[in-house]
Amino acid sequence: MKKVSSTPKEVKPIDQENFRSSSHLEEALKALDMRIELIQALLPLGLEAVAEELQNEVSRLAGPKNSRKGAKTANRRWGSQQGSVYLSDQKLPISVPRVRDVEKKKEVSLDVYHQFQSPRRMDEGLLLRMLKGISTRSYEACAETVPEAFGLSSWTVSRRFIKASAEKLRQFQERSLADYDLVALFIDGKSFADQEMIIALGVTMEGHKIPLGFVQAASENERVCRQFIESLIERGLQYQQGLLCLIDGSKGLYSAITKSLEGYVVIQRCQWHKRENVISYLPKGQQEDIKNAMQEAYDLETYPQAKAALNALRPSLALMNESAQRSLEEGLEETLTLHRLGLMPQLKLSFRTTNCIESLNSMVGQLGRNVKRWNNSNQRYRWLGAALLDIEPRLRRIKGFRFLHMLRFALQKDLNILQNSQYAFSAD
């Protein structure tokens, strides 16, 4: 019986340690459909994955290799033969194990093998793989280890990626926002590819996070932010039932939001950013006590309790550093919005800080970390748009999503727009 090799002899071994280090890709390898996508970016690894799946299917049909379990079935391992599979648009040789039904005296067809008998579209899978850290040069190096793939140059791969990512960007920028029933909005600046990007993340009434858009800007100034918000409105952003908007404390962003969405928005400033801003004025020896005291105040569940505890810190801060005191007082009321709405116990894990969008920003940063050179704004826009679309299906529901009907009711009561609400009497 021939020994079945996991990869063709022509394929040189490659270092897969970095590739497998990603937890997301590690999970993806468990599913065959995701293996197919992985195949499209790393042909040698793809061949190994197909060979492994073939062996798994043989074990299911005829029992484990060198095991007596196979003797209880009519199926027997029957050596191997040379065959070929399509990985993306590349036809590659592979050693195919054989199984024979000894009672019916005929060979058993392998489902896995037949799944790879026709070419598949490359662009989509290639795009996703490059976004996950596989560089053009790495793809070319892997492709060159397979004789049939010699004609695939880095220029070809780059051209395909540009085309695919441009299409992803168009889809992202032009998709309508009218179908999203939003109750909350996060807006924050993110340093991406050596430039500042302002990103908007919406939260639906079902608790789903939806990246809404982004704009390149040197800073979060009022004019840029207002134009950005108005562009979201032009695409159908639904705000008439009231929105809770979470920001880090940018004055320009605050002004843009309150003017563009006047009468339909309530601001919640990030408590973490406020705390860090205050202690930044203090010597290190004094920071820990004030930090803990502010955190204890914000942890109180009612508005009167939290506000009283924060106001009690003013005299001490005035003695330490008057700038720290002024920092505490500035925008303090907006840091207590969730308290004032009476929803701290239910929604504090999701809506008292900007952690939701900070997490999104972190994922965006990871996807672009392997790009060595950023050439222009178009490249940045293509990558960021494609990255946000790739991330979106993997974003988890917010914690406390079952209480979002209460948030809508509280917002509409606060904004005096209850008469238009289907949730006006559903807070209970």
Beta strands, then each sheet from edge to edge (+ up, - down):
strand 1: 75-87
strand 2: 90-101
strand 3: 106-108
strand 4: 182-192
strand 5: 195-204
strand 6: 209-216
strand 7: 243-247
strand 8: 265-269
sheet 1: 1+ 2- 3+
sheet 2: 6+ 5- 4+ 7+ 8+
end
